[in-house]
Amino acid sequence: MNPVEVYKLLPKSNCGECASATCIAFAVGITRGEAKVEECPYLDEEIRQKLRNVKPVNWREELVKRLQKEVRQLDLRQVSKDIGAEMEGDSLKIVCLGTEYTVSPEGEITSKGYINSWIKVLLLHYIRTWGKGRVVNSWVSFSELKSGMIKASSFSRDCEEPLRRLFDTHLSSIDPVLARFGAKRIEHEATEYAWKLYVLPKIPVLILYWKSEDETDSSALRVLFDRSADRFLDVESLIFLIEGFVSILSRYLEFSKKH
């Protein structure tokens, strides 16, 4: 079943009693395996059983397939000149978070480093977007990027806030872990805790952190982008980028803590 077919079986009341905001969101959650049938209190057993048989679709893997199809239509040699990548034979070499990845003309991605569906989507979308321009070395907030104001609260909630909590918990070990991603500690007039990180060749970010001085003071964190960032990824993709980075960073920090 697709989300529309699932939605037709739901009450369509948008009651808010499940974890989803609307019935259509609940339907999408069912097809992705992110929501459970039992969360809706208004389904009879026959419909529950039908929905239990819905096979979840891995939306990221489906998206990877669509992006690979689009990348196959591109001349990677032409694209590489604009997005800060290099060619090796017919394949494109691109660095993401300090790790080199190889993208074949068919859109297949290989690396000696870590690969998951997030990295695949990010790299293929970055290539497919084929942004042009140069890094201008002028830092701006997310809200100052094109259409950034509309998504500013989402960026703060889903990216900056969880990153701040990671820094609060792991500040003493943050430097070597960030260095594994290619981040460099830099001097900054606003704070002693500042790192410059190239997430992608044309997407550098500046992470600024202010440590709380005492119990009455709270910590703060800002993620700034080069003013040219929205030429290479739209703001929703930049949120996706930083969310994924936070998730990977969290796993590395937990691993380093245990070892």
Backbone bond lengths (Angstrom), bond angles and torsions (degrees), N, CA, C in turn:
res aa  C-N    CA-C-N  psi(-1)  N-CA   C-N-CA  omega(-1)  CA-C   N-CA-C  phi
1 M - - - 1.469 - - 1.523 110.16 -
2 N 1.331 115.72 145.41 1.457 119.89 172.00 1.530 108.57 -97.28
3 P 1.352 118.57 171.28 1.461 120.79 -176.75 1.531 114.30 -56.04
4 V 1.328 117.54 -36.30 1.466 119.91 -179.51 1.527 110.79 -65.79
5 E 1.331 116.60 -42.31 1.463 121.17 179.04 1.527 111.01 -64.37
6 V 1.319 116.78 -39.20 1.465 120.41 176.84 1.526 110.16 -66.15
7 Y 1.318 116.12 -43.54 1.466 121.28 -178.80 1.529 112.07 -57.44
8 K 1.326 116.81 -36.67 1.465 121.14 -178.76 1.528 111.84 -63.74
9 L 1.333 117.15 -21.69 1.462 121.39 -179.81 1.528 112.74 -91.29
10 L 1.320 116.52 -6.07 1.462 121.20 -176.34 1.521 111.45 -91.83
11 P 1.348 118.50 164.33 1.468 122.06 -179.08 1.524 113.86 -64.30
12 K 1.349 117.01 -25.43 1.479 122.69 -179.61 1.525 111.79 62.63
13 S 1.317 117.01 29.25 1.465 121.20 -177.57 1.526 113.17 -97.75
14 N 1.335 116.46 -13.43 1.475 121.00 -177.71 1.528 111.43 50.19
15 C 1.343 114.65 46.39 1.470 120.19 -172.99 1.520 113.37 -70.28
16 G 1.320 117.42 -24.58 1.459 120.19 179.36 1.518 114.76 82.03
17 E 1.325 117.92 9.88 1.464 120.34 -177.93 1.536 112.89 -83.16
18 C 1.330 117.26 -12.97 1.469 119.95 173.04 1.528 108.09 -99.81
19 A 1.315 116.66 -176.36 1.468 120.12 -177.19 1.523 113.06 -78.16
20 S 1.347 117.09 -10.88 1.457 120.87 -178.81 1.526 110.61 -90.31
21 A 1.330 115.51 149.53 1.467 119.74 -177.35 1.527 112.47 -71.30
22 T 1.331 117.35 -33.27 1.459 122.10 -177.52 1.527 109.51 -140.29
23 C 1.314 116.44 168.20 1.473 120.25 177.74 1.527 111.51 -66.80
24 I 1.326 117.53 -35.30 1.464 119.10 179.08 1.528 110.10 -67.64
25 A 1.335 116.85 -36.08 1.465 119.85 176.47 1.520 110.33 -66.00
26 F 1.336 116.14 -36.83 1.463 121.00 177.13 1.530 110.23 -64.97
27 A 1.338 115.92 -39.99 1.464 120.91 178.57 1.522 110.91 -62.60
28 V 1.319 116.77 -42.74 1.466 121.22 177.40 1.529 109.70 -62.67
29 G 1.340 115.98 -41.81 1.459 120.68 179.20 1.521 112.51 -61.71
30 I 1.335 116.77 -37.36 1.465 121.12 178.03 1.528 110.26 -63.51
31 T 1.332 116.65 -45.78 1.474 119.84 -176.92 1.519 111.83 -70.71
32 R 1.313 117.30 -22.67 1.467 120.71 178.77 1.527 112.44 -93.39
33 G 1.317 116.29 -6.47 1.458 119.26 -177.39 1.510 112.76 78.13
34 E 1.334 117.51 16.59 1.460 122.16 -177.49 1.524 112.47 -98.74
35 A 1.320 118.05 -8.52 1.466 122.49 178.90 1.522 108.68 -130.67
36 K 1.327 116.41 149.04 1.455 121.58 179.90 1.522 110.42 -105.29
37 V 1.323 116.33 142.09 1.467 122.60 -178.24 1.521 110.93 -55.22
38 E 1.334 116.25 -37.15 1.467 120.74 -175.81 1.516 113.37 -66.05
39 E 1.330 118.12 -13.66 1.464 120.43 -179.62 1.527 112.15 -67.33
40 C 1.327 117.19 -25.10 1.474 120.00 179.88 1.530 109.35 -91.57
41 P 1.337 118.34 118.57 1.470 120.77 -177.32 1.526 114.08 -81.20
42 Y 1.332 118.14 -2.90 1.465 120.47 -172.13 1.532 113.82 -111.12
43 L 1.315 117.56 19.29 1.460 120.64 178.64 1.528 110.08 -101.00
44 D 1.331 116.54 137.01 1.467 117.67 174.91 1.525 108.63 -79.88
45 E 1.335 116.61 167.53 1.454 121.39 -171.75 1.529 112.74 -63.93
46 E 1.328 117.06 -32.84 1.458 119.81 -179.97 1.522 111.28 -63.83
47 I 1.330 116.06 -44.45 1.469 120.22 178.93 1.524 110.39 -69.42
48 R 1.327 116.97 -39.32 1.466 120.27 177.76 1.533 110.32 -55.58
49 Q 1.338 115.13 -44.58 1.446 119.67 -178.31 1.524 111.50 -64.66
50 K 1.334 117.13 -39.65 1.468 120.93 177.03 1.522 110.59 -60.17
51 L 1.338 115.12 -44.09 1.463 119.54 -176.80 1.529 112.27 -73.17
52 R 1.330 116.48 -26.81 1.471 118.92 176.22 1.522 111.01 -66.07
53 N 1.322 116.30 -24.06 1.462 121.05 -178.93 1.526 113.41 -86.84
54 V 1.342 116.41 -0.92 1.467 119.97 178.61 1.528 108.93 -70.17
55 K 1.308 115.84 125.50 1.465 120.87 179.49 1.522 109.63 -85.47
56 P 1.338 117.63 116.66 1.471 120.36 -178.66 1.527 112.23 -60.12
57 V 1.320 115.61 143.63 1.463 121.67 177.55 1.522 108.56 -107.27
58 N 1.309 116.77 129.76 1.459 121.29 175.76 1.525 107.67 -76.36
59 W 1.349 115.76 98.82 1.464 119.61 -172.49 1.529 112.07 -64.60
60 R 1.330 117.13 -30.17 1.464 118.35 -179.84 1.527 110.95 -69.76
61 E 1.318 116.75 -40.96 1.460 119.29 178.25 1.528 111.28 -66.93
62 E 1.338 116.55 -35.59 1.457 119.85 175.72 1.526 110.32 -65.55
63 L 1.343 115.78 -39.81 1.462 120.18 178.22 1.525 110.63 -66.06
64 V 1.329 117.22 -38.74 1.465 121.25 177.38 1.520 109.96 -57.43
65 K 1.330 117.34 -44.45 1.465 121.23 -179.55 1.530 111.23 -62.04
66 R 1.346 116.51 -41.54 1.476 119.50 179.40 1.520 111.13 -66.79
67 L 1.335 116.37 -41.22 1.467 120.06 179.93 1.523 111.19 -67.33
68 Q 1.325 116.94 -38.78 1.465 119.64 177.31 1.522 111.01 -60.33
69 K 1.316 116.23 -39.22 1.466 120.49 178.74 1.528 110.44 -62.11
70 E 1.338 117.27 -39.92 1.461 120.90 179.61 1.521 111.22 -71.51
71 V 1.333 116.73 -39.45 1.470 120.55 -179.69 1.527 110.55 -64.17
72 R 1.326 117.84 -33.23 1.460 121.21 179.65 1.525 112.51 -63.00
73 Q 1.323 116.69 -18.83 1.467 120.62 179.85 1.534 112.07 -86.27
74 L 1.341 117.09 -6.91 1.460 121.19 -174.74 1.526 111.95 -95.56
75 D 1.327 115.37 155.15 1.456 122.84 170.66 1.531 106.55 -90.74
76 L 1.320 117.36 99.32 1.463 120.82 -174.55 1.524 112.40 -59.42
77 R 1.323 116.96 -30.72 1.471 119.84 179.51 1.524 110.69 -63.92
78 Q 1.323 116.55 -39.77 1.466 120.49 177.50 1.528 110.88 -71.02
79 V 1.321 116.09 -41.66 1.459 120.57 -179.11 1.521 111.36 -62.69
80 S 1.328 116.95 -41.66 1.463 121.71 -174.24 1.522 112.26 -57.41
81 K 1.322 117.29 -35.56 1.468 121.31 -177.98 1.519 111.93 -63.24
82 D 1.330 116.52 -30.34 1.462 120.78 -174.04 1.521 113.99 -94.12
83 I 1.340 117.70 -26.23 1.464 119.20 -173.59 1.526 113.14 -104.24
84 G 1.326 117.05 7.89 1.452 119.89 175.77 1.516 114.72 80.13
85 A 1.323 116.49 26.25 1.469 121.11 179.32 1.528 109.11 -107.81
86 E 1.327 116.81 175.79 1.458 122.64 178.09 1.525 109.79 -128.20
87 M 1.308 115.92 159.54 1.458 120.65 177.68 1.528 110.13 -103.45
88 E 1.313 115.63 142.63 1.459 122.77 171.31 1.523 106.18 -133.78
89 G 1.317 115.83 100.26 1.453 119.68 -171.06 1.523 109.20 68.32
90 D 1.321 117.00 -128.91 1.464 120.96 178.27 1.522 112.68 -92.16
91 S 1.335 117.26 -3.39 1.462 121.25 -174.86 1.522 111.55 -100.94
92 L 1.305 114.28 158.49 1.454 121.33 -178.02 1.522 109.26 -103.31
93 K 1.335 116.45 133.15 1.458 122.29 176.47 1.521 108.51 -104.42
94 I 1.339 116.01 126.35 1.454 119.41 -176.48 1.523 109.66 -141.16
95 V 1.334 116.53 139.56 1.457 121.75 -178.76 1.525 109.45 -100.23
96 C 1.320 115.64 128.03 1.459 122.34 177.44 1.523 107.95 -130.26
97 L 1.333 116.75 121.34 1.469 122.27 -179.81 1.521 112.23 51.81
98 G 1.337 115.50 43.30 1.453 121.06 175.27 1.509 115.50 79.78
99 T 1.336 118.21 0.21 1.461 122.04 -179.53 1.522 110.02 -115.48
100 E 1.339 116.27 137.43 1.463 120.62 -179.46 1.530 110.91 -87.43
101 Y 1.320 114.93 134.61 1.462 121.90 178.20 1.527 109.14 -123.73
102 T 1.323 115.55 148.51 1.455 122.32 176.82 1.518 108.86 -112.15
103 V 1.322 116.03 127.37 1.464 121.61 178.86 1.518 107.82 -114.70
104 S 1.319 116.60 119.01 1.463 121.71 -178.40 1.526 109.97 -79.35
105 P 1.338 118.10 165.53 1.471 120.45 176.70 1.527 112.62 -58.43
106 E 1.346 117.65 -21.24 1.467 121.88 178.34 1.522 111.96 -87.13
107 G 1.340 117.01 -2.37 1.455 120.49 179.50 1.516 114.10 87.22
108 E 1.319 117.58 8.81 1.456 121.41 177.24 1.531 109.01 -78.60
109 I 1.332 116.45 137.77 1.460 121.26 -175.69 1.518 110.11 -115.15
110 T 1.337 116.24 130.08 1.462 121.78 177.67 1.525 108.99 -131.15
111 S 1.324 115.44 157.87 1.459 120.51 179.77 1.515 109.49 -169.31
112 K 1.319 116.63 156.83 1.463 121.13 171.92 1.526 109.91 -82.69
113 G 1.344 115.62 -9.86 1.447 120.35 179.75 1.517 112.65 -99.28
114 Y 1.314 114.55 -159.35 1.463 122.41 -174.39 1.530 111.06 -78.98
115 I 1.338 116.44 132.70 1.458 121.49 176.42 1.527 108.98 -130.71
116 N 1.327 116.16 130.34 1.462 120.69 169.78 1.526 108.00 -138.64
117 S 1.318 116.91 -178.91 1.467 119.81 -176.69 1.519 111.39 -65.86
118 W 1.333 117.91 -29.98 1.472 120.48 178.04 1.526 110.29 -61.89
119 I 1.320 116.66 -47.04 1.468 120.47 179.80 1.527 110.45 -63.70
120 K 1.321 117.14 -41.30 1.464 120.27 179.31 1.519 111.17 -60.47
121 V 1.328 116.59 -48.28 1.467 120.51 179.72 1.517 110.16 -61.58
122 L 1.329 116.64 -45.86 1.460 121.08 -177.65 1.524 111.62 -60.55
123 L 1.324 117.62 -50.12 1.459 121.10 -177.54 1.527 111.57 -64.89
124 L 1.321 116.65 -45.88 1.469 119.92 -178.37 1.516 111.18 -65.27
125 H 1.323 117.06 -38.86 1.467 120.06 179.12 1.529 110.58 -68.34
126 Y 1.331 116.72 -39.91 1.463 121.50 177.63 1.527 110.41 -60.41
127 I 1.336 115.86 -42.27 1.472 120.33 178.62 1.520 110.14 -69.26
128 R 1.336 116.64 -46.13 1.467 121.63 -177.58 1.531 111.54 -61.17
129 T 1.345 116.72 -38.22 1.464 120.67 -179.73 1.525 111.12 -64.77
130 W 1.341 116.51 -34.97 1.466 123.14 176.50 1.538 111.31 50.86
131 G 1.337 114.41 58.92 1.457 118.33 177.75 1.510 111.71 -70.08
132 K 1.317 115.39 155.95 1.462 120.71 -179.21 1.527 109.96 -132.54
133 G 1.300 115.81 146.08 1.456 120.83 179.95 1.512 110.16 134.69
134 R 1.292 116.92 -175.28 1.463 121.26 -179.39 1.523 109.94 -123.98
135 V 1.308 115.38 155.30 1.458 121.04 174.01 1.527 107.71 -69.78
136 V 1.331 116.54 127.68 1.469 119.59 -171.83 1.530 113.23 -99.81
137 N 1.355 116.71 -3.63 1.468 121.37 178.23 1.522 112.52 58.01
138 S 1.313 115.09 40.56 1.460 122.29 174.28 1.519 107.15 -127.45
139 W 1.344 117.16 117.09 1.456 121.64 -172.15 1.524 112.17 -88.84
140 V 1.332 115.26 135.75 1.467 120.57 178.13 1.529 108.71 -136.15
141 S 1.324 115.49 160.04 1.461 119.88 176.12 1.525 109.49 -77.34
142 F 1.316 116.77 165.28 1.456 122.07 179.00 1.523 110.87 -56.89
143 S 1.321 117.03 -40.22 1.471 121.03 -176.68 1.520 112.99 -65.94
144 E 1.340 117.59 -19.36 1.461 120.99 -179.33 1.528 112.68 -85.27
145 L 1.326 117.45 -10.39 1.453 120.49 176.66 1.527 109.90 -76.34
146 K 1.315 117.27 164.99 1.462 121.66 -179.69 1.523 110.48 -58.78
147 S 1.327 116.93 122.25 1.470 125.06 -177.99 1.523 112.66 66.97
148 G 1.323 118.14 9.41 1.457 121.46 -178.75 1.509 114.15 -66.12
149 M 1.317 117.20 -33.12 1.459 120.68 -178.52 1.528 110.89 -60.40
150 I 1.330 116.93 -35.51 1.469 121.39 -177.54 1.525 110.96 -65.58
151 K 1.329 116.61 -34.90 1.459 121.46 -175.96 1.535 112.69 -106.65
152 A 1.319 117.56 11.65 1.462 121.03 -173.82 1.526 112.53 -61.04
153 S 1.326 117.13 -41.95 1.464 119.62 -178.98 1.525 110.66 -66.49
154 S 1.334 117.28 -37.10 1.470 121.08 177.87 1.529 110.13 -65.53
155 F 1.331 116.64 -40.66 1.460 120.17 179.62 1.525 110.51 -64.28
156 S 1.322 116.32 -42.66 1.456 120.06 179.26 1.525 111.35 -63.86
157 R 1.339 116.20 -44.37 1.473 121.41 -176.77 1.529 112.27 -71.25
158 D 1.336 117.04 -44.06 1.465 120.94 -170.38 1.525 113.86 -94.77
159 C 1.327 117.28 -15.14 1.472 120.29 -176.41 1.529 112.25 -120.04
160 E 1.323 116.91 -63.19 1.458 120.11 -174.33 1.527 112.76 -67.59
161 E 1.328 117.29 -41.44 1.465 119.75 -176.93 1.527 112.41 -66.36
162 P 1.343 120.11 -49.41 1.469 118.49 177.10 1.525 112.73 -64.48
163 L 1.333 117.45 -31.31 1.469 120.11 176.80 1.526 110.02 -67.80
164 R 1.323 116.79 -39.69 1.473 120.67 177.26 1.528 110.43 -59.92
165 R 1.326 116.59 -43.20 1.463 119.72 -179.30 1.533 111.31 -63.85
166 L 1.335 116.36 -36.88 1.466 119.57 176.12 1.523 110.95 -62.77
167 F 1.319 116.56 -42.77 1.464 120.43 -179.90 1.528 110.38 -66.75
168 D 1.325 117.42 -38.76 1.462 120.60 177.61 1.521 111.14 -58.43
169 T 1.328 115.73 -41.88 1.465 121.39 -174.42 1.519 113.09 -81.24
170 H 1.338 117.10 -34.53 1.467 120.49 -170.32 1.529 113.38 -121.57
171 L 1.303 118.98 24.45 1.467 120.31 -173.39 1.520 112.77 -55.81
172 S 1.319 117.75 -37.54 1.469 120.47 -176.63 1.529 112.73 -66.51
173 S 1.334 116.77 -22.51 1.469 119.80 -177.98 1.526 112.58 -115.75
174 I 1.328 117.46 10.35 1.463 120.74 -173.30 1.528 112.09 -71.66
175 D 1.317 118.22 -35.30 1.469 121.20 -174.75 1.527 113.47 -59.04
176 P 1.343 119.52 -55.37 1.474 118.98 -178.55 1.523 113.60 -64.33
177 V 1.331 117.09 -31.60 1.465 119.73 179.36 1.524 110.13 -70.91
178 L 1.333 117.71 -44.54 1.463 120.45 177.42 1.527 110.57 -62.37
179 A 1.334 116.57 -35.81 1.469 120.23 179.52 1.520 111.14 -61.28
180 R 1.334 117.95 -30.17 1.464 120.83 178.39 1.526 111.55 -65.22
181 F 1.326 116.08 -23.78 1.462 120.80 177.89 1.529 112.09 -93.92
182 G 1.327 116.43 5.72 1.457 120.43 179.35 1.513 114.30 88.91
183 A 1.329 118.09 8.91 1.467 121.08 -179.92 1.525 110.49 -75.31
184 K 1.322 115.46 145.94 1.462 120.81 178.13 1.526 109.84 -122.46
185 R 1.310 115.86 131.42 1.471 121.35 175.62 1.520 107.67 -71.14
186 I 1.313 117.39 129.82 1.457 121.41 -178.20 1.528 110.38 -128.16
187 E 1.302 115.78 161.85 1.458 120.80 174.16 1.527 108.84 -82.14
188 H 1.321 115.47 137.89 1.462 119.69 179.38 1.521 108.90 -143.76
189 E 1.303 115.63 138.01 1.462 120.30 -175.63 1.523 113.28 -66.00
190 A 1.335 117.40 -21.95 1.463 120.12 -174.14 1.524 113.05 -86.67
191 T 1.346 117.33 -28.45 1.460 120.44 -176.34 1.523 110.18 -160.04
192 E 1.330 116.07 156.24 1.467 119.73 177.18 1.523 111.59 -79.56
193 Y 1.332 117.64 -13.54 1.461 122.10 -179.30 1.528 109.85 -105.74
194 A 1.326 115.50 96.10 1.468 120.17 -177.87 1.523 109.46 -143.36
195 W 1.343 115.62 134.74 1.464 121.44 179.91 1.524 109.97 -134.46
196 K 1.323 115.49 139.50 1.461 121.38 173.51 1.519 108.00 -106.88
197 L 1.329 116.25 130.31 1.447 121.38 -174.61 1.524 110.39 -137.82
198 Y 1.343 116.08 127.21 1.465 120.62 173.21 1.529 107.64 -90.32
199 V 1.321 116.11 101.62 1.460 119.81 177.13 1.524 109.14 -69.64
200 L 1.319 115.91 -42.56 1.463 124.90 173.01 1.522 107.29 -133.97
201 P 1.330 118.77 163.17 1.471 119.89 -174.44 1.521 115.24 -52.79
202 K 1.328 118.13 -36.39 1.461 120.43 -179.21 1.537 111.99 -109.65
203 I 1.358 116.66 15.00 1.464 120.45 179.23 1.533 109.76 -125.98
204 P 1.343 117.09 76.64 1.460 118.71 172.30 1.535 109.78 -80.37
205 V 1.323 116.01 147.60 1.465 120.32 174.67 1.519 108.60 -127.92
206 L 1.300 115.25 153.96 1.460 122.49 176.82 1.526 107.34 -117.49
207 I 1.335 115.91 120.69 1.465 121.07 179.15 1.519 108.57 -103.46
208 L 1.313 115.90 120.72 1.460 121.80 179.03 1.527 108.64 -116.25
209 Y 1.331 115.59 130.44 1.465 120.37 -177.63 1.520 110.01 -130.41
210 W 1.319 115.79 135.63 1.454 122.14 176.93 1.529 108.64 -116.75
211 K 1.299 116.28 114.45 1.460 121.82 -178.77 1.523 110.59 -75.03
212 S 1.333 116.73 140.37 1.468 120.41 176.85 1.527 108.65 -69.23
213 E 1.319 115.94 137.75 1.459 120.74 -177.01 1.528 112.39 -85.58
214 D 1.316 116.77 -31.52 1.465 121.01 179.13 1.526 108.89 -155.62
215 E 1.314 117.13 -176.08 1.459 121.37 -175.40 1.523 113.37 -67.10
216 T 1.313 116.54 -19.88 1.467 119.74 -179.07 1.524 111.86 -88.47
217 D 1.324 115.85 -8.76 1.462 121.37 -177.35 1.525 109.50 -111.04
218 S 1.304 118.19 143.22 1.462 121.11 179.35 1.529 109.92 -107.93
219 S 1.323 116.00 151.83 1.456 120.31 177.71 1.527 109.58 -76.57
220 A 1.330 115.86 169.04 1.468 120.38 179.40 1.518 108.71 -149.19
221 L 1.315 115.42 153.41 1.466 120.59 178.08 1.520 109.62 -147.21
222 R 1.322 115.03 138.71 1.460 120.85 175.64 1.523 109.25 -129.27
223 V 1.317 115.62 142.31 1.458 122.19 172.08 1.523 107.16 -112.92
224 L 1.333 116.27 118.97 1.458 121.56 179.87 1.527 109.44 -109.12
225 F 1.322 115.17 151.24 1.464 121.73 -179.11 1.519 110.32 -118.20
226 D 1.332 116.05 155.17 1.451 119.60 169.48 1.528 107.93 -64.12
227 R 1.312 116.68 143.48 1.460 120.68 -176.38 1.531 112.81 -58.57
228 S 1.318 116.79 -19.87 1.463 120.84 -178.21 1.527 113.38 -88.01
229 A 1.329 118.77 -1.67 1.468 122.23 -170.55 1.523 113.33 -56.29
230 D 1.338 117.12 -38.02 1.473 119.05 -175.99 1.530 112.98 -74.36
231 R 1.337 117.52 -1.54 1.469 119.55 171.94 1.523 111.01 -79.71
232 F 1.337 115.67 -19.71 1.455 120.45 -174.17 1.521 113.54 -110.01
233 L 1.324 116.93 -28.01 1.466 121.91 175.59 1.516 108.37 -146.02
234 D 1.337 117.33 141.87 1.464 119.56 175.24 1.526 108.96 -75.75
235 V 1.329 116.97 170.63 1.467 120.18 -172.08 1.534 112.20 -65.61
236 E 1.325 117.79 -34.78 1.467 119.27 177.90 1.531 110.29 -64.31
237 S 1.326 116.37 -37.43 1.458 120.15 177.98 1.529 111.01 -70.04
238 L 1.319 117.11 -32.68 1.461 120.17 176.73 1.528 111.03 -67.70
239 I 1.328 116.98 -35.89 1.465 120.22 173.96 1.528 109.49 -63.40
240 F 1.329 116.31 -46.30 1.463 121.74 177.66 1.525 110.17 -57.50
241 L 1.315 117.03 -41.09 1.458 123.22 -179.93 1.530 111.05 -61.84
242 I 1.330 117.37 -51.84 1.469 120.64 -175.84 1.525 111.05 -72.01
243 E 1.343 117.97 -35.72 1.467 120.38 175.14 1.525 110.66 -57.77
244 G 1.332 116.24 -45.79 1.455 120.32 179.80 1.518 112.02 -64.76
245 F 1.317 116.69 -40.27 1.459 121.09 177.73 1.523 110.61 -61.35
246 V 1.326 116.90 -43.61 1.470 120.71 179.15 1.525 110.49 -61.33
247 S 1.332 116.65 -41.64 1.457 120.79 179.93 1.524 111.42 -63.37
248 I 1.325 117.20 -45.78 1.463 121.12 179.75 1.526 110.81 -66.91
249 L 1.332 116.54 -42.67 1.463 120.85 179.17 1.526 110.65 -60.39
250 S 1.329 116.58 -39.81 1.465 121.24 179.51 1.524 110.91 -60.58
251 R 1.330 116.63 -43.94 1.460 120.18 -179.98 1.529 111.44 -65.17
252 Y 1.338 117.22 -40.61 1.459 120.59 179.00 1.528 111.11 -65.68
253 L 1.323 117.05 -39.83 1.462 120.79 -179.66 1.524 111.09 -66.60
254 E 1.321 116.79 -40.98 1.460 120.14 178.12 1.528 110.35 -65.74
255 F 1.322 116.43 -39.23 1.463 120.04 178.71 1.525 111.12 -64.66
256 S 1.339 116.01 -44.75 1.474 119.75 -178.95 1.527 110.85 -65.77
257 K 1.329 116.39 -30.88 1.459 120.73 179.48 1.538 111.19 -67.81
258 K 1.346 115.94 -37.57 1.459 120.84 -178.22 1.524 112.08 -79.73
259 H 1.354 116.30 -19.59 1.462 119.14 -176.68 1.543 109.82 -119.44
